[in-house]
Amino acid sequence: MNLATTLERSALFFLDRPAISEAGREGEICIRGRNVMIGYLNNPEETRSAFWDDGWLRSGDVGLFDEDGYLYSVQSESNR
């Protein structure tokens, strides 16, 4: 499933690779931006498990970028 290119004022990266420029390699999709939630209401434990210390939200989904920069969802990590 093609999800889109990176949204304006948002950033995407894959957990297991620091750059998104390498097309075709899979990794967990992580998101950061002003449009991303800051946490779960009254649930600090779930918030800690959903975010990296530097503010990146772990989506739990595996994806890849194609040569044109489009993001594709490959599978949900919960289905592994």
Sequence and secondary structure as in RCSB ss.txt:
>XXXX:A:sequence
MNLATTLERSALFFLDRPAISEAGREGEICIRGRNVMIGYLNNPEETRSAFWDDGWLRSGDVGLFDEDGYLYSVQ
SESNR
>XXXX:A:secstr
 EEES  TTEEEEETTBS S STT  EEEEEEETTS    TT HHHHHHHB TTS EEEEEEEEE TTS EEEEE
EGGG 
